[in-house]
Amino acid sequence: MGIRPIRATWYGLPRYYDIAFQSETPAEADFLEAAFRRYAAIEVRRVLEPACGSGRLVCELARRGYGVVAFDTCRPALTYLRRRLARRKLMAHVLAADMNRFCLPPVFDAAYNTFDSFRHLLSEEAARGHLRSVADSLRPGGIYVLGFHLLPPDASEHCIERWTERRGQTTVTVTLRVLTTDRRRRIEHIRINLLVRGRHSTRRYFDEFPLRLYTARQFRRLLGQVPHLELCDVFDFWYEIDRPLRLTDELSDAVFILRRR
Ligand SMILES: C[S@@+](CC[C@H](N)C(=O)[O-])C[C@H]1O[C@@H](n2cnc3c(N)ncnc32)[C@H](O)[C@@H]1O
């Protein structure tokens, strides 16, 4: 008989989340550093990560010598991150906070938020509040690197992705499926299935959650409401710093470089 999946919060299983995305981390960190050098008008030493999750990028950037402040609402992820920093003898400041609206002193040279975390903000008001809070925490000339999927107007709404990663004795297979897409309300529902194989056991988990939808035009309109941030360039998840792209309806995965005026 198959193993019955247990409902669990995907982000509340930070070790498995971290394993699932481990291959992406070095390329993302390289891209962030390249973007800091190319687009920030100031030297980047101090960085902020809203919605840091398991902190894979927090650890990587701390290891590369940046002063990192990071926050999330998911307590198990924050505990995992603090332990990991301690184990690796790395320094970063980790807080519990909501990215919807937060208030930090304007001391950061850059902020970054990749991989769709931004789409967890389900209303225009929350998204605007987030962008304004980030702008208020950046020094003039600092940048915000914001990555998330756009929904091209003619895109197929049936999407399924599956991948497997391994660390030590643990193998994690993630299946991500779009369950429903409501373009009018701008919400899609995602289901995550997780298959975790350890040395002695196999477990299955699942989670379902909504994400906000954006077309290129909808994001431009939102950005127009946050005059402190200017759009410098846009890339995709190939992270090729020498190949900025045009923000058009064809783009489905977007990494925006926004600069604090
Ligand atoms: C896709 S994960 C990204 C984690 C990390 N940035 C990374 O790239 O690995 C999304 C994260 O957003 C966090 N999150 C969702 N809504 C949030 C909110 N309103 N405020 C802060 N964090 C939030 C979740 O707990 C989760 O850790």
The ligand as a Gaussian input file, in Angstrom:
#p B3LYP/6-31G(d) Opt

LIG

0 1
 C        9.446000      30.490000      -1.691000
 S        9.969000      30.701000      -0.018000
 C       11.438000      31.631000      -0.290000
 C       12.450000      31.512000       0.794000
 C       13.810000      32.138000       0.464000
 N       13.690000      33.529000       0.091000
 C       14.509000      31.370000      -0.630000
 O       14.722000      31.936000      -1.713000
 O       14.833000      30.218000      -0.407000
 C        8.780000      31.859000       0.537000
 C        8.961000      32.336000       1.970000
 O        8.068000      33.432000       2.192000
 C        7.669000      33.393000       3.542000
 N        6.501000      34.268000       3.690000
 C        5.271000      34.125000       3.150000
 N        4.491000      35.165000       3.487000
 C        5.257000      35.988000       4.257000
 C        5.033000      37.248000       4.884000
 N        3.843000      37.863000       4.787000
 N        6.041000      37.823000       5.559000
 C        7.257000      37.206000       5.665000
 N        7.526000      36.010000       5.094000
 C        6.543000      35.420000       4.393000
 C        7.411000      31.922000       3.785000
 O        7.363000      31.605000       5.160000
 C        8.597000      31.309000       3.039000
 O        9.685000      31.110000       3.896000

